[in-house]
Amino acid sequence: MTQRGVDADEDDVPEWVDRVKANVAGEVRRRRKEMGWSAQDLADQCEQLGHPIPRNVIANMESGRRASLPLVDVIVLAAALETYPVCLIFPVGYVDQTQELPFQSLVPTWEALRRFVGDEDMPSYDAGLIPDFEAHASLVRTALAALEEEERAQFAAKTATNRAQQEEAERRRTKYADEAISAKYRLRYLRRDIRDEGATPPYLPPGLGDVDPPEPEPNTTPEERL
């Protein structure tokens, strides 16, 4: 099959859709064999995940006879094979070059994958709230680590055997307490900004339950909430 709009006599190349399907099919087959599974084993696993993909459908996909490849199938196949969907679409190391869009030149598969998952900044591209969520995850890790170190330092201060040890432990406790407060402060305002975008902030672990301001009491006026 040739690219639509390209002269078959001049440039007989696989269509972009066919190339994407071939990437997924080849990686599904490779990963399935690596796990020592038959096509039926894979079909059984997909069914256990709640989205049956019959053995003959898998066989037709791997042989290139399947006409379509729904995204939901890629998601379930990846989960069944204990890998990531992006690894089926862009099999880094197993396919040297791939095509990101129709009529585009081949590019290294690694570069295509990085753009697909947003690891490479693209001029004028909108990353949505991904940077905010990444910053949120980083601040959560920082805050939890600081709280853990603060607790250790507090215990060290209580169990210190001399004044010097106690003072050093207390200094560390204060340092980590300040780090935790700073991370929580930044988290609170980041979560507010996410809400202002009309989105829902990520889940907060129990140890950071005091990051969000308390909910206003019912039947209170805006002035009473201040």
C-alpha positions in Angstrom: 0.0 0.0 0.0 1.3 3.5 -0.8 0.9 6.8 0.9 -2.3 8.6 -0.3 -1.4 11.4 -2.7 2.0 9.9 -3.6 2.7 8.4 -7.0 3.0 4.7 -6.5 5.5 4.4 -9.4 7.7 7.0 -7.9 7.6 6.3 -4.2 6.2 2.9 -3.2 6.4 3.2 0.6 4.2 1.8 3.3 1.3 4.0 4.4 1.7 5.7 7.7 -1.2 3.8 9.2 0.3 0.5 8.1 3.7 1.4 9.6 2.1 2.2 13.0 0.2 -1.0 13.0 3.3 -2.9 12.0 5.2 -1.4 14.9 2.5 -2.5 17.4 2.1 -5.9 15.8 5.8 -6.6 15.8 6.3 -5.6 19.4 3.2 -7.5 20.6 4.6 -10.6 18.9 8.1 -10.1 20.3 6.9 -9.4 23.8 4.5 -12.3 23.7 7.2 -14.7 22.7 9.6 -13.2 25.2 7.0 -14.1 27.9 6.6 -17.6 26.5 3.0 -17.1 25.7 0.9 -18.4 22.9 -1.7 -16.1 21.1 -4.3 -17.9 23.2 -2.5 -17.1 26.4 -2.5 -13.4 25.5 -6.1 -13.5 24.5 -6.9 -15.1 27.9 -5.0 -12.4 29.7 -6.9 -9.6 27.8 -10.2 -11.2 28.8 -9.1 -11.3 32.4 -8.5 -7.5 32.2 -12.0 -7.0 31.0 -11.5 -6.3 27.3 -11.5 -9.6 25.3 -9.4 -9.7 22.2 -9.9 -13.2 20.6 -6.9 -15.3 19.6 -7.7 -15.1 15.9 -7.8 -11.3 16.1 -4.3 -11.3 17.8 -3.0 -13.7 15.1 -4.4 -11.5 12.3 -2.9 -8.4 13.9 0.5 -10.0 14.2 0.5 -11.3 10.6 -0.7 -7.9 9.2 -4.1 -9.1 8.1 -6.1 -7.0 10.6 -7.6 -4.0 9.0 -7.9 -1.8 12.1 -6.2 -1.4 15.5 -8.3 0.4 18.1 -6.6 2.4 20.7 -8.4 0.5 23.5 -6.8 -2.7 22.1 -3.3 -1.2 22.3 -4.0 -0.1 25.9 -5.2 -3.6 27.0 -2.5 -5.4 25.0 0.2 -3.4 26.7 -1.3 -4.1 30.2 -1.5 -7.8 29.4 2.1 -7.9 28.2 3.2 -5.9 31.3 4.6 -3.0 29.3 3.5 0.6 28.3 1.3 1.4 25.4 3.9 3.9 24.1 6.4 1.0 23.9 4.1 -0.9 21.5 3.7 2.2 19.3 7.4 3.2 19.3 9.5 0.1 20.0 12.7 1.7 20.9 15.7 -0.5 20.1 13.6 -2.9 18.0 12.6 -0.4 15.3 15.4 2.0 14.3 13.2 4.5 12.5 9.6 5.3 12.3 7.1 7.9 10.9 5.3 10.2 13.2 2.7 11.5 10.8 1.6 10.9 7.2 4.0 12.0 4.5 6.8 12.8 7.0 10.3 11.5 6.7 11.5 8.7 8.9 13.0 9.7 12.2 14.8 7.8 15.0 12.2 5.9 17.0 13.6 7.3 20.3 13.1 10.8 19.1 9.5 10.1 18.1 8.8 8.5 21.5 10.1 11.5 23.4 7.9 13.8 21.4 4.9 11.5 21.9 5.2 11.5 25.7 6.0 15.2 25.9 9.7 14.9 27.0 10.8 17.2 24.2 9.6 20.7 24.1 7.9 21.6 20.8 7.5 25.3 19.8 3.8 26.4 19.9 2.7 23.0 21.3 0.4 23.2 24.3 1.5 20.8 27.1 -1.8 21.3 29.0 -1.4 20.7 32.7 1.3 18.1 32.4 4.1 20.5 33.7 1.9 21.5 36.6 1.2 17.8 37.5 4.9 17.0 37.2 5.7 20.0 39.5 3.0 18.7 41.9 4.6 15.3 42.0 8.0 16.7 42.7 6.7 19.0 45.5 4.9 16.1 47.1 8.1 14.0 47.2 10.0 17.0 48.6 7.4 17.6 51.3 7.1 14.0 52.4 10.9 13.5 52.5 11.3 16.7 54.6 8.5 15.5 57.0 10.2 12.2 57.4 13.6 13.8 58.1 12.0 16.2 60.6 10.5 13.3 62.5 13.9 11.5 62.6 15.6 14.7 63.8 12.9 15.2 66.5 13.5 11.6 67.7 17.2 12.2 67.7 16.7 15.3 69.8 14.7 13.5 72.4 17.2 10.6 72.7 20.3 12.7 72.6 22.8 11.9 75.3 24.4 15.4 75.5 23.6 19.0 74.8 25.7 19.2 71.6 23.8 16.2 70.0 20.5 17.7 71.1 21.3 21.1 69.6 22.5 19.5 66.3 19.3 17.4 66.1 17.2 20.4 66.8 18.9 22.4 64.1 18.2 19.6 61.6 14.6 19.4 62.8 14.1 23.1 62.2 15.8 22.9 58.8 13.5 20.1 57.6 10.4 21.6 59.1 11.1 24.8 57.1 11.6 22.7 54.0 8.3 20.9 54.5 6.4 24.2 55.1 7.9 25.7 52.0 6.9 22.7 49.8 3.4 22.7 51.3 3.1 26.4 50.7 4.0 26.0 47.0 1.7 23.0 46.7 -1.2 24.9 48.0 -0.8 27.7 45.4 -0.1 25.2 42.6 -3.3 23.3 43.5 -5.2 26.6 43.5 -3.8 27.5 40.0 -4.9 24.0 38.7 -8.4 24.6 40.1 -8.5 28.0 38.5 -7.9 26.2 35.1 -11.1 24.3 35.7 -9.2 21.1 36.5 -8.9 18.8 39.5 -5.6 18.7 41.3 -3.9 15.3 41.9 -4.6 13.2 45.0 -2.7 14.2 48.1 -1.3 11.5 50.4 -2.6 11.5 54.0 0.6 13.1 55.3 -0.2 16.2 53.4 -3.8 16.6 54.3 -3.2 20.1 55.6 -2.1 21.5 52.3 -5.5 22.4 51.0 -7.3 25.1 53.0 -10.3 23.9 55.0 -13.6 23.9 53.4 -15.8 26.9 54.4 -18.5 26.2 56.9 -22.0 25.9 55.3 -24.3 28.9 55.4 -21.4 31.3 55.9 -20.9 34.5 54.0 -17.8 35.3 52.0 -16.9 37.9 54.7 -17.2 35.4 57.5 -14.9 33.0 55.6 -12.0 35.5 55.6 
